């Protein structure tokens, strides 16, 4: 096993020999010379920007450098005299191209203790499976054994395809590897001790993937696993032999032929934070009850999957299920309509903080309107505790993105309102600050609320409404009902908002202080000295008023056609606006 030194040291035996053949003066000179040489080595290493302990001294330095040069990679080194020291931390991306080596070219040992920012082990790969060359199994095994230990923040394995598939799943090793495993007490096929945070697998067959994962000793790793392997892979069974200390996230980015989700890490509830099933799957079969129960009883940070997969998971969701972010993708519109138009309600609603819906291939504006209303109703039936809903609809002619924040208030009797910000015909969605938005309501709605006429209804909505997140303060404001800037009274507010027929006022704080639209529009303009940085503060309660743009319109569901027309106008608008959609 190679050793690591900062500089050559003089042993005690050498000192003893010197003392027997040297005078005290000569001995002192020898010691001083050694100290000076050591200081020079340390100075040279520090001049390279590293402390002496950041470089490795090993008898395998030359063979290691030659090995990596064969793949076109030059390791970071420092030269002191005629001695070459390899940097312990390799900050550049380092690659090992398996097709560049023959078994006789691979040394038995490489320098131990190297730490890579990113290490890639790959073979040639083309996107035609019929033309892909096979990877040399003997070369791969010998390289893994020569490495002994892989320490890399990101480890990438790609393009590996073995031909000798018949011997990949033997329970016992054979040949010289069996002797090696017996001598060093290794478990069968654990060839290399691995320390990594991110493990990425790409462009590999499922059999080759299983072979590689079974040979990495990741028993001390807490890592994320990213999978983007063979397009024809139908399942995740290759994960059954992969046993890290903790699998923080499982990311299967593109597996269009995935039909079975079952695998040991999911069945055993070993995936801790994130579960990502990317792409669109066809012919997907419902997972086993063990897998569904494990997924439906966990608290997730992030989940992303096609609607077909979520449709299998949703009925198994239990009370302990929760997700900070759930992203559902859907491609074929006709099949989706039947799903969200069903009146079925699951036994337990899924608790999700942020719900992102990405929909593709929606044809007409009429279909779009119908789609939005249906989705909102479906979301209400199947989810709870949503703080933010983002709806991205990708039509064949344009990209439409809608952001809906589901915090609700009740401002008139039996009126459910929904805060919605829209950004149409753009490729991004802008999120207004959650706690700095103004709430826009009808003047009579303000009167009903401020005078306490609907206090009981608001309290009941807050206590019993599963979707209610924000409820306006039910107390009576001490101020008169006037605009905080121009002091106009509510009964004189007459300015209708653009594209709408009704009049509104904006509430700038939970205490109910309000601003008229004219003052808000003036404050939103540029060059106003009283609006530094695009914001100002309410003179009554010092709440910061957001003037970045108009948003958060709250209207009554009166049953007339005015609101519906407003929805249509907003859908056809080319600029950011706000309105209300009633499920």
N, C-alpha and C positions, 0 to 999 in steps of 0.2 A: 504494500500500500504506500503510495507516495506521501511525502511529508511536506509541510508548508513551513518556510522560514522567511524571515525578513532579511537576513544576511548571514554569511558563513560565521560560525561560532567556533571558538577554540575549546576543545574538550578538557576535562580535568586530567585525563591520562596524558595529554600532550603537555600540559603544564608540569606534570611530574617528570616527564622525560627531559624537558628543558631545564628544570631546576637541577637535574643531576649532571648535565653537561655544560651548563652556562654559568657564568659568574652572575652575581646579583645585578650588576649593571646591565649585562647583556639580556638577562631575563626581563628587566624593566623595559628595555628598548623593544623587546619582542611584544610585550603586552601593550605598550603604547602604540606600536605599529598596527596591531590587530584592531585596537579601538579606533584608530584613525581611518583604517580601511572600512571598518563597519560604518563609521560616520559618513564617509564618502558615498557608500552604497545607499544609505538612507537619504542623503542629500539629493542624489540623482533621482531616486524614486519620488521624493517629495516635489522635485522640480517638474516632474511629469504631471503634477496635480493630484497625486495620491500619496497616502501614507504607506510606509513599508509593508504593513499588514495586508494591503490591497493587492499585492502581487504574490504569485505562487512560484516556489522553487520545486522542481520535480525532475527525476531522471527521464520522464516521458515527454519533456517539453518539445523536443525536436520532432518526435514522431507525431505528437498532437498537432503541431503547426502544419506539418506536411499533410496530415489527414484532412484537416479543414480546407487547406489550399486546394485540394483535389476537387472540392465542391465550389471553388471560386471564392472562398471566404478567408479573409485575413483577420485573425484575432488581434485584439488590442494587447500590445506588449511594451516592454521597456528594456533597453539594453544597458548593462553596466559592464564596461570593459568588453569581454568576449562572451559574457553570460547573458542569456535572454530570459526574462521573467514574463510570464503570462498574467495579464490582469485578471483578478478573481471575478470582477463584475464586468461582463461584456454588454455594453450598452447598445451596440448596434444589432440589427437582426442577423442571426447566424443560420445558415441553411446547410443541411446534409442531403445531397442528392444521391439516392441509393443507386441509381443507374450509372454513376461514375465509378463504382468500386467493383473489384473482384475480391473474392474471399482472401486471396493471398496478399492483397494490398492493405488489409485492415490489421492494425497492431493489436496485440493482446490487451494492452492497457493504454488508457489515455489519462491526461492529467486530471486528478480528482480535485473537486472543490470549485469548479467553474459555475458561475451563476449567470444565466442569460436573461436579458430583457425579453427576447423572443427567439425561440428555437423552432425551426421548421425541419421536419423529416419528411421527405417527399420523393416520389418517383414520377416519371413522365406520365402525362395524362392528356388524352384528347377526348372530345365530347362524343366520339363514335365508339360505343362499347365493343363493336366488332373489330376495331383497329387498335384497341388499347394493348400495349405490351404488358406482359405479366412481370411482377416483381420477383426478384431472386430471394427466396426464403432464407437460404443459407447466409447471404450477405446481410440481410436484415437482422437475423439472430445474432450474428457475430458483432455487428455494430452496437446493438443494445447491450451485449455483455461487456464490450470494451468500454462503453460509457459508464456502466456500473450504477451511476447515479445521475439523474437529470434534475437540475434545479433551474427552473425558468418561470418567469412571471406568466408568460403565454407560451404554451406548447402547441404547435400546429402539426398535424399528421395528415397528409393528403396524397392522393393519386396512387395509393398502394392497392394492388390487386394480385392475389396469389393464385397460382394454378393448381398447386397440390392441395386441393380442398379436402381430399379424403383423410388427411392426417392432421387436420387443424384442431379437431376436438378430442384427441386422445386424452384420457385422464392421466396418463403417466408420460413423462418425457422419455425420449429415446436417444440413442447414440451418445455422442460426447457431451451433450447438454444434460443427459441423465447422470453422467459421472459428476459433472460440475454441481448439479443440484444436490447430489448425495454428499459430496465433500463439504459443501458450504451450508448444508441444512436449509436450502431454499424450498419453498413450496413449489409444486409443479407449475412450471411456466411463468412464475414471477421472475422475469429476467432483469428488470431495471427498477431500482428504487426511485420514485418520482415525487418531486415537490413542485407544485404549480398552482396558480390561482385560476387560470383560464386554459381549458383544454379544448382545442378546436379540431374537428374531424371533417375532412372534405374530400369529395370525389373518390369514394372508396366503396367497394361492394360490402354488403352486410356481413359476409363471412370474414373478409379481411378486417373489418372493423371489430368484430367479436374477437378475432385472434389477437389483435393489438391491445385491446382493452384488457384482455385476460392476462397479459404479460406485463402490465404496468402495476407496480406495487404502490398504490395510492392510499395506503392504510392511514397515513398521517395527513392527508390532504383535505382541506375544505375548499372546494372548487366549483366553478361553473363549467358545464359541459355544453358545447355548441356543436350541433350535428348538421352537416349539409352534405350528405353522402349520395350514394347511387340513387338515381331517380326511380328505379324499379323496386326499391326496398319496400316490402309490404308491412313490416312490423318493427317493433323495438326490442325484439328478443336478444339482440346482440348486447344489450345492457345487463343481462342477467349475471355475467361474469365480472362486472365492473363493481368494485367494492371500495369506494373512497370512505374516508372518515365521515365526511359530510358532503352531500351534493346540494350546494346552495341553489343552483338553478339548472333546469333542463331545457335547452333551447333546440328544438328540431325545426330548423328554419324552412326547409323546402323538401317535403316528402309527399309529392302529389299522389303517389300510389299507396299511401299509408291506409291500411284497412283495419288494423288492430292496434290499440293503444296499450295493451297489457305488457308490462315488463316488471321485473323484480323491484326496482327502485320505487315505482309508483304503487305497486301492490303493498309494499312494506312501509309506505308513507315516509320514504327516505329523502324525498325532494323537499327542501326546506322552504324556499322563498318564491321562486319563479317557475312557471310552467308555460312554455311557448311551443305551440304547434303551428308553424307557419304554412303559408300556401293554402291551396284549396284541395280538399281531398274528395275523391269520388269512390263510391262503393264502400263507405266506411261502416264497419260493424260495431255495434254497441259493446263497450268493454265489459269485462267480467264484473260481477257484483263486488268482489274484493277491491278491484281497482276503483270502481265508482265510489264505494264507501270511503276509501282512503282519500280520494280527491275531494269528495263532497263534505268531509269533516275537518278540513284543515283551514288554517288562516294563511292566505297567500298575500304576497306583496304585489306580484304582477302575474296576470294570466292573459294569454293571447291564443286564440284558436278559431277555426272556422265554425260557422253556425251549426254545421252538422255534428261537430264534436260537442259543442256546448249543449245541443239538444239532447244528447245522451247523458250529460253530466247533471243538467238542471233538475231532473226528477229525483236525483239521489242527494241533493243538497240538504244538509242537516242544520240544526240550530247553531252549531259551532263553526259553520263555514263563514268565511269573510275574505274579501279581496280588496286591497287598496285600489288596484286598477284592473279592470276586465276589458279587454279589447276583443270584439267579435267581428270577423270578416265574413262577408257573404257575396257571392258572385252571381248566381243565377236568380234573377228576380222572381220569376213565376213560382218557383218552389218555396221562396221565402214568404210570399203573401199568405199561403196556406198556414204557415207556421205561426206568424204573429197575429193572424186574424182569428185563430182558434180562441174559443172562450175558456179553454182549460186553464185552471189555476193550480200551480204546484202546491204540494202540501206545505212546503216551507219556502218563503221568498229568499232569494240570494241577497246577502248583505254585501253591497258594493259601494265604495266611495266614489269612484270615477268610472263611468261606463262609456267606452268608445265604440261606436258602431261604424264600420266601414262597408259601404254598400256599392256594388258595381253593376253596370249594365241596366240602368233604368232609363226608359226611352223618352217619355213625354212629360210635359209639365203637369198634365192632369194626373198621371200615374204618380208623379212626385208628390203632389199634394196629398193624395190618398195614402201614399206610402208613409209620409211623415205622421199623419194622424194615427194610422194603424200602429206604427212603431211606438208612439207615445203611450197608447193604450196598452200595448203588450208590455212595455217597460213598467208600467204601473202595476200590472197583474203579477209580474214575475220577479221584481226586484224591490229592495227596500234600502233605506239609509243612503240613497244616492245624494251626493253633494254636487256632482257635476256630470252632465251628460253631453257628450260630443258626438254629433251626427255628421258623418262625411258621406255625401252621396256623389258618386262619380257617374255622370251620364255619358252617353256616347258622343255628345257634342260639346260638353263643357264639364268643368270640375266644380261642383257645388259643395261648399262646406258650411255647416251650421253648428254653432255652439249653443247649447242649452244648459243653463245652470238651474238646477231644480229646487233651489231654496224658494220656499213659498211663504206668502203672507195671505191673510184673509182680511179684505178691506171693506167688503159689503156682505150683506146676508147671503149665505150659501154660494158665495163666489170663490171659486178656486182659481188662482192665477199662477202663472208660471213665468219666471224670468228667462228671457231668451235674447241672446245676442247673435247677430247673423253677420256673416261675411261672405257674400255670394260672388261667384265668378272670379275667385282668387284662389291661389294655391296654398294659402295659409289661413289660419284662424287666429285672431287676436283675442287674448283673454284680458278683460278688464280686471283691475284689482278687486278681489272678492269683497273686501270690507270698505271700499271707497266708492262704491256705485250709488247713484241716486235712484230712489224708487219713485216712479211716476204714476200718479193715480188721478182719478177724476175728482174735482172739487167736492162734489157731494159725498164721495167716498171718504174724503178727509174729514168732512163734518161728522159723518156717522161714527167714524173711529174716534176722533178727538173728543166728542161729547160723551163717549162711553156707551153709546146705544148698542154696540155689538160686542161689549167686553166679554160676556159669557160665551158667545159663539167663538170668539178668538181663543179664549182659554181652552174650550173644549177641543178646538182644532189642534192646539198645541199639545194637548195631553193625549188625544185619541188618534190624531192623524199620523199614520206611520211615515208619511212622506214629508211632514212639515218640519223644516229645519230652522227657519227664521220667521218669527212672528213679531209684528210691530208692537211697540210698547203700548200697553193698554191704559196707561194713565192719561190724564188730561193735561196737555201742555199749559204751562203758566203764561206763555206769551199769547198775544192776540194772533189770530190767523192771518198773518200778513207775510209778504215776501221779505226775506231777510236782507235784501238789497234795496229794492224800491219801495217796500212797505205797502204795496197794493194789497187790498183785501181780497179774500177768495171770491166774493160775489161779483167782483169786477174783473176777474181773470177771464179774458175772452179770446186769447190768441190760440187758435187751433194749431196742432203740430202738423208738419208737412205730411201729405198723403193721408191724413186722417181727418175725420169730421168732428171729433170731440175735443174738449178742452182738458188740459191736464196741468197738474202742479207736481213739482219734484220734492220729495222728502229727503233731506240731506243728513238726517241723524235718526237714531232710534227714539229720540225724544220728540220727534215730529216737527222740527223746524223745516220750513219749506221755502222753495224758490220758484218764481214763475219762469216760464220757458224763455221769455224775452231776456231776462237778466242772465239766465243760464247761457243763452246763445251769445250774449255780449261778452260774458266772462270767458267763454271758450275761445274767443278770437285772439289773435296775436297782437302784441304791442300794448297790452293793458298793464299799466303800472301796478294795479291792485291785484294782479294775478301772476305773481312771480313763479316761473317754472310751470305754468299751466295749472295752478291750483290756488285756492284760497280757503279761509276758515270761517265757519259759521260764527257770527259775533255773539251768539247766545250760549252755545255749548262748546265752542272751539273745535268742533269736528271738521276735519279736512273735507272739502267738497271737491269731488273729481270733476274736472272739466275737460278731460281728454277727448270726449266725444259723447254723443247722446246715446243712452242705453237704458235698459230695464223699464220698459213700458208695462204698466199694469192697467188692464181695462176690465170692464164688467162683461160677463157672458149674458147679454140681454136677450139673445135669441134672434136679434135682427141680422141683416146681411152686412152691416157695416164692418163688423169684425172679420167676417170671411173675406170681404173685399180687401181689407187691410192685409190679410195674409197673402192674398194673390199678388197685391202690389209689391209686398216685400219679397216674394219669391222671384218676381220678374225684375227687381231692382238691380242695378249694377254697382251700387255703393252700399256701404255698411248701414244698416238700419236696425230697428228693433220693433217687435210686435208680440202678439200673444197667439199661441196655438192651443186650442182646447181639445184634449183627447175625447 
